[in-house]
Amino acid sequence: MALGSETLSERSVQLAVFLAFASGVLVGWQANRVRRRYLDWRKRRLQDQLSATQKKLDLS
């Protein structure tokens, strides 16, 4: 293998590793945002259900 193609493949490997890392960071960040939104929605929904149940108990 020639010296020039080795440096090119080294560079392309570095680029591929960087792109994989960057895409992993972005995907993880987005997944965490979606997870937080889901947890906030679930908490709000459960609190609404609890207050509705408490109203029913107070009325009975």
N, C-alpha and C positions, 0 to 999 in steps of 0.2 A: 504494500500500500504506500502511496506517495505521501510525503510530509504535508502537502497542501490539503489533501482530502482529510487527513487526520485532524488538522486544526478546524476544518469546516465541520466535521462531524462532532468534534468537541463543543463547538459553538452551538450547533443545532441541539445537542443534548442539553446544554445549559439553558437554551431557550425553551425547550420542551419542559424541563423541570420547573423553570420559572412560571411558565403558563399553567402547568398543572397545579402548582402551589397557589397562584393567584386565583384560578377558578375555584379551587377548594375553599379559599378564604371567602370569596364572594358567595358561593353556594351555602357555606356554613352560616354566614351573616344573614342571608335571606331566610334560611330555615329557622334561625333563632327568632327573627322578627315574626314569622308566621306562627311559630309556637307561642310567643308571648301574646300575640293578638288572640289566638285560640284560648289561651288560659284566661285572659281578661274577659273574653266573651262568656266562657263557662262560669267564671266567678259571678259575673253580673247576672247571668241567667239563674244560677242557683240562689242568689240573694233575692231575686224577684220571686222565685218559687217559694222561698222561705217566708217572705213577707205576705204572699197570698195565702199560704197555709195558716199563718198566724192570724190573719184577718178572719179566716173561716172559723178558727178556734174561738176567737173573741166573740164572734156573732152567735155561735151555738150555745 
